[in-house]
Amino acid sequence: MLYLFYRNLTKVTYGNNDEVNYTYDDLNRIENIIKENNTYTNYYDNLNRVSKLESNDTTHLYEYDFVSRLSTYKNSDNYETA
């Protein structure tokens, strides 16, 4: 495992040599997760909650209630739960 100066995990290599890489934004929140040919990008709201997650082919949207509980989830495949 490889860590940045701020102790952020940047890379994990598994026993089968699969690698997962992580990048962080200026607030030390995970910005990107890169595994094989897939990149997952996190977007955050003003309360530092993940509001959107984009992968190579799907977008996931998250909405929260007033006490920060997940209230709605939607994705680009037209799946929604409340």
Contacts in CASP RR format, 6 or more apart in sequence:
PFRMAT RR
TARGET T0000
AUTHOR 0000-0000-0000
METHOD contacts of the structure
MODEL  1
MLYLFYRNLTKVTYGNNDEVNYTYDDLNRIENIIKENNTYTNYYDNLNRV
SKLESNDTTHLYEYDFVSRLSTYKNSDNYETA
1 9 0 8 1.000
1 11 0 8 1.000
1 12 0 8 1.000
1 13 0 8 1.000
2 9 0 8 1.000
2 10 0 8 1.000
2 11 0 8 1.000
3 9 0 8 1.000
3 10 0 8 1.000
4 10 0 8 1.000
4 24 0 8 1.000
6 24 0 8 1.000
6 28 0 8 1.000
8 22 0 8 1.000
8 24 0 8 1.000
8 28 0 8 1.000
9 22 0 8 1.000
10 21 0 8 1.000
10 22 0 8 1.000
10 23 0 8 1.000
11 19 0 8 1.000
11 20 0 8 1.000
11 21 0 8 1.000
11 22 0 8 1.000
12 19 0 8 1.000
12 20 0 8 1.000
13 19 0 8 1.000
14 20 0 8 1.000
18 35 0 8 1.000
18 36 0 8 1.000
19 35 0 8 1.000
20 33 0 8 1.000
20 34 0 8 1.000
20 35 0 8 1.000
21 32 0 8 1.000
21 33 0 8 1.000
21 34 0 8 1.000
21 35 0 8 1.000
22 30 0 8 1.000
22 32 0 8 1.000
22 33 0 8 1.000
22 34 0 8 1.000
23 30 0 8 1.000
23 31 0 8 1.000
23 32 0 8 1.000
23 34 0 8 1.000
24 30 0 8 1.000
24 31 0 8 1.000
25 31 0 8 1.000
25 44 0 8 1.000
27 48 0 8 1.000
29 42 0 8 1.000
29 44 0 8 1.000
29 48 0 8 1.000
30 42 0 8 1.000
31 41 0 8 1.000
31 42 0 8 1.000
32 39 0 8 1.000
32 40 0 8 1.000
32 41 0 8 1.000
32 42 0 8 1.000
33 39 0 8 1.000
33 40 0 8 1.000
33 42 0 8 1.000
34 40 0 8 1.000
37 56 0 8 1.000
38 55 0 8 1.000
38 56 0 8 1.000
39 55 0 8 1.000
39 56 0 8 1.000
40 53 0 8 1.000
40 54 0 8 1.000
40 55 0 8 1.000
41 53 0 8 1.000
41 54 0 8 1.000
41 55 0 8 1.000
42 50 0 8 1.000
42 52 0 8 1.000
42 53 0 8 1.000
43 50 0 8 1.000
43 51 0 8 1.000
43 52 0 8 1.000
43 53 0 8 1.000
43 54 0 8 1.000
44 50 0 8 1.000
44 51 0 8 1.000
45 51 0 8 1.000
45 64 0 8 1.000
47 64 0 8 1.000
47 68 0 8 1.000
49 62 0 8 1.000
49 64 0 8 1.000
49 68 0 8 1.000
50 62 0 8 1.000
51 61 0 8 1.000
51 62 0 8 1.000
51 63 0 8 1.000
52 59 0 8 1.000
52 60 0 8 1.000
52 61 0 8 1.000
52 62 0 8 1.000
53 59 0 8 1.000
53 60 0 8 1.000
53 62 0 8 1.000
54 60 0 8 1.000
58 75 0 8 1.000
58 76 0 8 1.000
58 77 0 8 1.000
59 75 0 8 1.000
59 76 0 8 1.000
60 73 0 8 1.000
60 74 0 8 1.000
60 75 0 8 1.000
60 76 0 8 1.000
61 72 0 8 1.000
61 73 0 8 1.000
61 74 0 8 1.000
61 75 0 8 1.000
62 70 0 8 1.000
62 72 0 8 1.000
62 73 0 8 1.000
63 70 0 8 1.000
63 71 0 8 1.000
63 72 0 8 1.000
63 73 0 8 1.000
64 70 0 8 1.000
64 71 0 8 1.000
65 71 0 8 1.000
71 82 0 8 1.000
72 80 0 8 1.000
72 81 0 8 1.000
72 82 0 8 1.000
73 79 0 8 1.000
73 80 0 8 1.000
73 81 0 8 1.000
74 80 0 8 1.000
END
